[in-house]
Amino acid sequence: MRFNVASTCRTAAIAMCMSISTAASAHWVYVSNEKDDTVTVIDSETNEVVKTIEVGLRPRGITLSKDYSKLYICASDSDSVQVFDIATDTILHDLPSGEDPEQFALHPDDRHLYIANEDDAIATVVDTETRRVVAQIDVGVEPEGMAVSHDGSWAIVTSETTNMAHWIDTESQTLVHNTLVDQRPRDAEFTLDDKELWVSSEIGGTVSVIDVATKEIKHVIEFDIDGISDERIQPVGMELTSDGKYAFVALGPANHVAVVDRTTYEPIEYILVGRRVWHMALTPEEDKFYTTNGVSGDVTVVDAATFKPLETIKVGRFPWGAAVLPKEFVPE
């Protein structure tokens, strides 16, 4: 059963969204709460909740438009991608997404969304301007992760059951190659120069580093934390720093984020955060990142230089995705 989320949010934006004052110098961190059907907004300077916004059913993946005017929300159980207007705090409309959208990635053209449809074994490509589906591409079983290269030439889908990273040519919208990775691949991230693709494998407990030119695995990263069984070390969300130094890898029920030296591909630190850390988002300065801790229902703020947790912020139930709105785009 679906409901009109847009009208709900328009009437509830003032009455039902909790607000406090925010400093103009702060970024806003948007966090999707899977069990509460809400998005929490955090002030990055005070690390306090600015407001909580009602959205569609089971929000998971979230991402900002390239001009930072809109937030796209995968409302998985509403079978839609919602378009949220930053300036007015309203849902503008829904986009067709295929069934059960989980993660997505926005093409550098700021127009085409590539969406993983977990139940249908397809990737859906939606034109955000015309609000139409422009392609549906058959991929592996239970697609989850999605990434688009910075040059816009590749879209990657990871399939949990098929254990593959699927390479989609964005010009022809066709699948052209498959790379076999470890069990239950989750997240995919391109390096800034698009020379490497990193894919996390939750059940395999590894991260595969793939050479984009050959589409072959060049290195497999493994993790080992004292006192924690291998079964609990489940890599999921990742963030790669733009300077090429570090990768931060959320390790799920291990309740830690791994810091990987990207020159050696070796973990150099493990940061204790909340329970079942799922995803994270770096600030534009890359001085801090915010982790979504599903089971503990909170967000951990981590210093990206010292690798020290700074603060814990209570949000909704089962926080899932995170995205950071730069301060210059925060509404007055």
Backbone torsions as a table, in degrees:
resi	resn	phi	psi	omega
1	MET	NA	133.8	-179.7
2	ARG	-113.9	156.0	178.0
3	PHE	-132.5	165.8	-177.0
4	ASN	-82.3	91.0	-177.6
5	VAL	-68.1	-34.6	-177.1
6	ALA	-59.8	-49.1	-178.7
7	SER	-67.4	-34.7	178.0
8	THR	-60.1	-46.0	-176.6
9	CYS	-71.9	-32.6	180.0
10	ARG	-64.4	-42.9	-179.8
11	THR	-77.0	-23.8	-175.7
12	ALA	-95.5	-7.0	-172.2
13	ALA	-56.5	-39.4	179.5
14	ILE	-93.0	-46.6	-173.6
15	ALA	-71.5	-33.3	-171.3
16	MET	-112.5	-9.6	177.8
17	CYS	-90.4	124.0	-179.0
18	MET	-80.1	126.4	-176.0
19	SER	-129.0	145.5	168.1
20	ILE	-135.2	165.9	-177.7
21	SER	-67.2	150.2	-179.1
22	THR	-132.5	144.1	179.2
23	ALA	-73.2	142.0	-178.7
24	ALA	-66.3	-19.6	-177.4
25	SER	-86.7	2.0	-173.9
26	ALA	-98.4	145.5	165.8
27	HIS	-77.2	162.2	170.3
28	TRP	-110.4	133.1	178.0
29	VAL	-107.9	117.4	178.5
30	TYR	-93.9	131.3	-178.0
31	VAL	-129.2	124.8	177.5
32	SER	-86.1	134.4	-179.3
33	ASN	-109.7	105.3	-169.6
34	GLU	-61.0	-38.9	-174.8
35	LYS	-90.6	-17.9	-176.6
36	ASP	-99.6	-8.9	-176.1
37	ASP	57.5	44.9	-179.4
38	THR	-139.0	165.6	168.9
39	VAL	-123.1	126.1	177.4
40	THR	-94.5	140.1	177.7
41	VAL	-114.6	126.7	-176.6
42	ILE	-115.2	136.5	173.1
43	ASP	-80.3	121.4	-174.4
44	SER	-75.1	-13.4	178.9
45	GLU	-87.7	-43.6	179.9
46	THR	-93.6	-16.2	-174.1
47	ASN	56.6	36.8	174.6
48	GLU	-111.8	155.3	177.5
49	VAL	-73.4	124.7	178.3
50	VAL	-82.7	-45.1	179.8
51	LYS	-165.7	165.0	175.3
52	THR	-126.7	127.8	-171.1
53	ILE	-114.9	130.4	175.5
54	GLU	-76.4	132.4	179.6
55	VAL	-132.9	-157.3	-177.0
56	GLY	-77.1	-171.6	-173.9
57	LEU	-80.4	127.8	176.4
58	ARG	55.2	64.4	177.2
59	PRO	-69.5	133.7	179.6
60	ARG	-128.1	-93.5	-178.8
61	GLY	-62.0	136.9	173.4
62	ILE	-137.0	146.7	176.2
63	THR	-154.5	152.4	-179.7
64	LEU	-95.7	148.3	173.6
65	SER	-65.8	160.0	-176.1
66	LYS	-65.5	-26.0	176.6
67	ASP	-92.5	3.1	175.8
68	TYR	62.7	22.9	178.4
69	SER	-91.9	-19.0	-175.0
70	LYS	-134.4	151.3	171.3
71	LEU	-115.0	125.7	175.7
72	TYR	-95.0	134.8	-174.2
73	ILE	-127.7	122.7	173.1
74	CYS	-79.2	101.0	175.0
75	ALA	-90.8	87.9	-166.5
76	SER	-59.3	-46.8	-176.7
77	ASP	-83.3	-4.5	170.1
78	SER	-95.3	-1.9	179.7
79	ASP	53.1	46.2	-179.0
80	SER	-154.7	160.1	166.6
81	VAL	-106.1	122.6	-179.0
82	GLN	-94.6	143.7	179.3
83	VAL	-108.9	111.5	-175.5
84	PHE	-103.5	128.2	180.0
85	ASP	-85.9	120.4	-176.2
86	ILE	-63.9	-42.0	-173.1
87	ALA	-70.2	-36.2	-173.4
88	THR	-106.4	-3.7	-179.6
89	ASP	59.2	40.9	180.0
90	THR	-133.0	152.6	169.9
91	ILE	-79.8	118.5	-178.8
92	LEU	-75.9	-47.1	-178.9
93	HIS	-171.2	171.4	174.0
94	ASP	-103.0	149.2	174.0
95	LEU	-107.1	145.0	173.7
96	PRO	-65.7	135.1	-171.6
97	SER	-132.4	-6.3	-166.7
98	GLY	79.4	175.3	-176.0
99	GLU	-77.2	143.5	171.8
100	ASP	49.3	60.4	174.7
101	PRO	-67.9	136.0	-177.9
102	GLU	-118.4	-58.5	175.3
103	GLN	-124.6	158.8	177.5
104	PHE	-151.8	170.3	176.9
105	ALA	-144.8	141.5	-178.8
106	LEU	-96.6	130.1	177.4
107	HIS	-64.6	150.6	177.9
108	PRO	-58.2	-16.7	176.9
109	ASP	-73.0	-2.8	178.4
110	ASP	62.7	23.6	-175.0
111	ARG	-130.3	-40.5	-173.7
112	HIS	-102.0	123.2	176.4
113	LEU	-98.3	131.0	174.9
114	TYR	-104.9	120.0	-168.4
115	ILE	-121.2	133.0	174.7
116	ALA	-88.8	123.4	178.2
117	ASN	-105.8	99.6	-169.6
118	GLU	-61.5	-40.1	-174.3
119	ASP	-77.7	-21.8	-171.0
120	ASP	-108.4	-2.0	-179.1
121	ALA	56.9	41.0	177.4
122	ILE	-136.9	162.6	167.1
123	ALA	-113.2	131.3	179.7
124	THR	-105.8	134.2	176.7
125	VAL	-109.9	122.1	-176.4
126	VAL	-117.8	134.7	172.3
127	ASP	-85.2	113.5	-174.6
128	THR	-72.3	-17.1	179.2
129	GLU	-84.7	-46.8	179.5
130	THR	-85.4	-13.9	-178.1
131	ARG	62.6	35.7	-178.9
132	ARG	-122.6	151.2	173.1
133	VAL	-77.6	124.9	-179.7
134	VAL	-101.2	-17.5	177.7
135	ALA	-163.8	149.1	167.8
136	GLN	-131.4	125.7	-169.0
137	ILE	-119.5	125.5	177.2
138	ASP	-68.3	130.8	178.0
139	VAL	-131.5	-158.0	-179.4
140	GLY	-78.9	-178.1	-176.8
141	VAL	-78.0	132.9	-179.6
142	GLU	58.7	62.6	175.3
143	PRO	-65.4	139.7	-178.8
144	GLU	-132.3	-65.2	-174.9
145	GLY	-75.6	153.4	179.1
146	MET	-148.1	137.5	176.4
147	ALA	-147.3	149.5	173.2
148	VAL	-124.5	134.0	-179.1
149	SER	-64.1	155.6	-177.3
150	HIS	-65.1	-27.9	176.8
151	ASP	-85.8	-2.9	174.8
152	GLY	80.7	4.2	-173.6
153	SER	-84.6	-25.7	-176.5
154	TRP	-123.0	139.6	165.4
155	ALA	-118.0	134.8	-177.3
156	ILE	-114.9	133.1	171.9
157	VAL	-120.0	133.0	174.0
158	THR	-103.9	134.1	-179.5
159	SER	-110.4	123.1	-172.6
160	GLU	-64.0	-40.4	-175.4
161	THR	-88.4	-36.0	179.5
162	THR	-78.0	-18.3	177.8
163	ASN	61.3	47.1	-178.4
164	MET	-135.9	154.1	163.8
165	ALA	-102.0	121.7	-176.7
166	HIS	-100.3	131.0	-176.3
167	TRP	-100.3	117.3	179.7
168	ILE	-108.8	125.1	173.3
169	ASP	-75.9	116.2	-173.6
170	THR	-74.3	-16.7	177.3
171	GLU	-76.1	-44.1	-179.3
172	SER	-94.9	-11.3	-175.9
173	GLN	55.8	44.6	178.6
174	THR	-128.1	150.2	175.4
175	LEU	-80.2	126.5	-174.6
176	VAL	-118.7	-14.1	-178.3
177	HIS	-161.8	154.5	175.4
178	ASN	-129.9	135.0	175.2
179	THR	-115.5	121.2	179.2
180	LEU	-76.0	127.4	179.2
181	VAL	-122.8	-167.0	-178.1
182	ASP	-77.4	178.2	-171.3
183	GLN	-66.1	136.0	174.9
184	ARG	55.9	65.7	176.8
185	PRO	-65.4	138.3	-177.0
186	ARG	-113.0	-75.1	-173.0
187	ASP	-99.4	156.4	174.3
188	ALA	-137.8	136.2	-179.5
189	GLU	-142.3	132.1	172.3
190	PHE	-87.0	144.5	168.8
191	THR	-69.2	161.3	-174.2
192	LEU	-59.6	-32.8	179.9
193	ASP	-87.8	1.7	178.7
194	ASP	62.4	21.7	178.8
195	LYS	-88.7	-23.5	179.8
196	GLU	-128.2	147.6	170.3
197	LEU	-118.6	125.8	177.7
198	TRP	-103.0	131.8	179.8
199	VAL	-129.1	124.2	178.0
200	SER	-90.2	141.3	178.7
201	SER	-121.0	111.3	-170.5
202	GLU	-64.5	-52.9	-177.5
203	ILE	-79.4	-34.1	176.6
204	GLY	-66.8	-24.2	178.5
205	GLY	74.3	23.8	-175.0
206	THR	-133.5	168.8	167.8
207	VAL	-122.8	127.3	176.9
208	SER	-96.2	130.0	175.3
209	VAL	-102.8	117.0	-172.3
210	ILE	-109.7	133.9	174.6
211	ASP	-76.6	119.5	-174.5
212	VAL	-66.4	-36.0	-178.1
213	ALA	-62.8	-42.9	-177.4
214	THR	-99.4	-17.1	-176.3
215	LYS	63.5	24.6	177.9
216	GLU	-109.4	150.2	178.2
217	ILE	-71.1	128.1	179.1
218	LYS	-103.3	-20.3	179.5
219	HIS	-160.8	144.3	174.5
220	VAL	-118.5	124.5	-177.6
221	ILE	-98.1	130.3	176.4
222	GLU	-115.3	160.1	-174.3
223	PHE	-128.5	148.7	-178.8
224	ASP	-149.7	116.9	-179.2
225	ILE	-119.5	126.5	179.7
226	ASP	-56.6	129.6	175.3
227	GLY	83.6	0.8	-179.6
228	ILE	-121.4	128.4	-177.4
229	SER	-67.9	153.0	179.5
230	ASP	-59.2	-32.9	-177.8
231	GLU	-64.2	-25.7	-179.7
232	ARG	-87.5	-10.6	179.3
233	ILE	-88.1	99.9	-172.4
234	GLN	-127.9	94.0	-178.1
235	PRO	-63.6	132.5	178.1
236	VAL	-131.0	-105.5	-175.4
237	GLY	-67.7	151.3	-179.0
238	MET	-138.5	153.9	169.3
239	GLU	-135.2	134.6	178.3
240	LEU	-112.7	128.9	-179.9
241	THR	-72.8	148.9	-175.0
242	SER	-71.8	-19.2	179.6
243	ASP	-82.5	-1.4	177.3
244	GLY	79.6	8.4	-174.8
245	LYS	-86.6	-45.7	-168.6
246	TYR	-130.4	154.2	164.6
247	ALA	-123.2	134.9	174.8
248	PHE	-106.2	126.9	-174.3
249	VAL	-124.6	118.8	175.6
250	ALA	-73.6	132.9	-174.1
251	LEU	-110.1	26.3	170.9
252	GLY	56.9	-128.3	-175.6
253	PRO	-67.8	-5.0	171.3
254	ALA	-72.4	-14.3	175.4
255	ASN	62.6	28.5	178.5
256	HIS	-134.1	155.6	167.3
257	VAL	-109.1	128.2	176.8
258	ALA	-86.9	139.8	171.6
259	VAL	-104.0	119.8	-178.1
260	VAL	-109.6	129.4	172.8
261	ASP	-75.5	116.7	-173.5
262	ARG	-78.4	-9.0	174.6
263	THR	-82.8	-29.9	-179.2
264	THR	-110.3	-13.8	-175.6
265	TYR	63.3	26.7	-179.4
266	GLU	-109.7	136.5	171.6
267	PRO	-64.8	132.3	-178.7
268	ILE	-115.7	-10.5	-178.0
269	GLU	-160.4	150.5	172.2
270	TYR	-126.3	125.5	-175.1
271	ILE	-105.9	122.4	178.1
272	LEU	-75.5	125.0	178.3
273	VAL	-128.2	-150.1	-178.7
274	GLY	-81.3	-175.7	-174.2
275	ARG	-81.8	130.0	-177.6
276	ARG	55.2	66.9	178.3
277	VAL	-69.1	130.1	-169.0
278	TRP	-111.0	-59.0	-179.7
279	HIS	-135.7	-180.0	178.2
280	MET	-158.9	166.8	177.3
281	ALA	-143.9	132.0	175.7
282	LEU	-83.5	147.3	170.2
283	THR	-72.0	162.1	179.0
284	PRO	-58.1	-33.4	177.5
285	GLU	-77.7	-11.4	-177.3
286	GLU	58.7	31.4	176.4
287	ASP	-92.4	-19.9	179.9
288	LYS	-142.9	157.2	166.8
289	PHE	-138.2	156.7	-174.4
290	TYR	-117.2	121.6	-179.1
291	THR	-99.9	143.5	174.7
292	THR	-98.1	118.6	-175.4
293	ASN	-108.8	99.1	-168.0
294	GLY	-61.3	-51.9	-172.9
295	VAL	-71.9	-36.3	-179.8
296	SER	-84.5	-6.7	174.7
297	GLY	64.0	37.9	-178.9
298	ASP	-146.1	176.9	179.3
299	VAL	-123.4	133.8	174.5
300	THR	-102.3	131.3	175.0
301	VAL	-94.5	125.8	-175.4
302	VAL	-121.9	134.8	173.4
303	ASP	-74.8	118.5	-173.8
304	ALA	-76.6	-12.5	178.6
305	ALA	-92.5	-42.2	-177.7
306	THR	-95.9	-11.8	-178.3
307	PHE	64.3	29.8	-179.7
308	LYS	-107.3	133.7	172.5
309	PRO	-68.1	135.1	-175.3
310	LEU	-102.6	-37.9	-171.9
311	GLU	-163.8	155.6	174.3
312	THR	-117.8	132.9	-177.0
313	ILE	-120.2	123.8	178.1
314	LYS	-75.2	131.2	177.0
315	VAL	-125.5	-143.2	-179.8
316	GLY	-88.6	-169.6	-179.1
317	ARG	-80.4	130.0	178.4
318	PHE	55.7	63.0	173.3
319	PRO	-59.5	140.8	-170.4
320	TRP	-123.8	-64.9	-176.6
321	GLY	-110.0	164.1	178.8
322	ALA	-145.7	146.6	176.2
323	ALA	-149.1	144.3	-175.8
324	VAL	-112.1	124.9	175.2
325	LEU	-92.0	117.8	-179.4
326	PRO	-60.2	149.8	-172.2
327	LYS	-58.4	-31.5	-178.4
328	GLU	-70.0	-11.1	179.4
329	PHE	-108.3	0.5	178.5
330	VAL	-70.2	128.7	179.8
331	PRO	-61.5	149.2	177.0
332	GLU	-69.4	NA	NA
